């Protein structure tokens, strides 16, 4: 009986550990913000990409990307196939605002 209980407790503990690891890896964020040009005007209809997720800014330069994994990511802003901005970002919360002004 003792050996059986120990084995079950060990398997249960391993199962809990695996669940915790999978949940930590699966944490994602909604990243949103505003992209502006050097003159502080909104950058309209430019492509914003973070962690292989893509969207376009609206008429106000606003964007929103769902499902961005936590951790260090690269953010790209481009237009007509030309990269306008490339920056490292660190995703640390479930909803994170990242505003950027293009050089």
C-alpha positions in Angstrom: 0.0 0.0 0.0 2.8 2.5 0.9 4.7 1.8 -2.4 1.5 2.3 -4.4 0.7 5.6 -2.6 4.2 6.9 -3.1 4.1 6.1 -6.8 0.7 7.8 -7.2 1.9 10.8 -5.3 5.0 11.0 -7.5 3.0 10.8 -10.7 0.6 13.4 -9.4 3.5 15.7 -8.6 5.0 15.3 -12.1 1.6 15.9 -13.7 1.2 19.2 -11.7 4.7 20.3 -12.7 4.0 19.6 -16.4 0.8 21.6 -16.3 2.6 24.5 -14.6 5.3 24.5 -17.3 2.7 24.4 -20.1 0.7 27.2 -18.7 3.8 29.3 -18.3 4.8 28.8 -21.9 1.2 29.5 -23.1 0.9 32.9 -21.5 0.1 35.5 -24.2 -0.6 39.2 -24.3 -2.7 41.6 -26.2 -0.3 44.3 -27.4 -1.7 47.7 -28.5 -0.6 51.2 -29.0 -0.1 54.0 -31.5 2.6 54.4 -34.1 3.5 58.0 -35.1 5.8 59.6 -37.6 8.6 62.0 -36.7 6.2 65.0 -36.9 3.9 63.3 -34.3 1.3 62.6 -36.9 -0.3 59.1 -36.9 1.4 56.5 -39.1 -1.7 55.2 -41.0 -1.9 51.9 -42.7 1.5 50.7 -41.8 2.2 47.0 -41.0 3.0 46.2 -37.4 4.4 42.8 -36.6 5.3 41.2 -33.2 6.2 37.5 -32.8 5.0 36.6 -36.4 1.6 38.2 -35.7 0.6 41.0 -38.1 -1.8 43.9 -38.2 -2.1 47.3 -39.8 -2.6 50.6 -38.1 -5.8 52.5 -38.6 -6.4 56.1 -39.5 -5.2 57.2 -36.0 -2.0 55.1 -36.1 -3.6 52.6 -33.6 -2.9 48.9 -33.7 -3.8 45.8 -31.7 -2.2 42.3 -31.8 -3.6 39.4 -29.8 -1.8 36.3 -28.8 1.7 37.7 -28.4 3.8 35.4 -26.3 5.4 36.7 -23.1 9.1 37.5 -23.2 11.6 39.2 -25.5 10.1 39.8 -29.0 11.0 41.9 -32.0 8.6 44.5 -33.2 8.7 45.6 -36.9 6.9 48.5 -38.5 7.0 48.5 -42.3 5.3 50.0 -45.3 5.5 48.8 -48.9 8.0 46.1 -48.1 10.4 48.5 -46.4 11.2 48.2 -42.7 10.7 51.6 -41.0 11.3 50.6 -37.4 12.8 47.5 -35.8 12.9 47.4 -32.0 13.2 44.8 -29.2 10.2 44.7 -26.9 9.6 42.8 -23.6 6.1 41.4 -23.2 5.4 41.1 -19.5 1.6 41.5 -18.9 -1.7 40.2 -20.3 -2.4 43.6 -21.9 0.5 45.8 -22.8 0.7 49.2 -24.5 3.6 49.9 -26.7 3.7 53.3 -28.5 6.5 54.0 -30.9 7.6 57.0 -33.0 9.4 56.2 -36.2 12.8 57.7 -36.8 
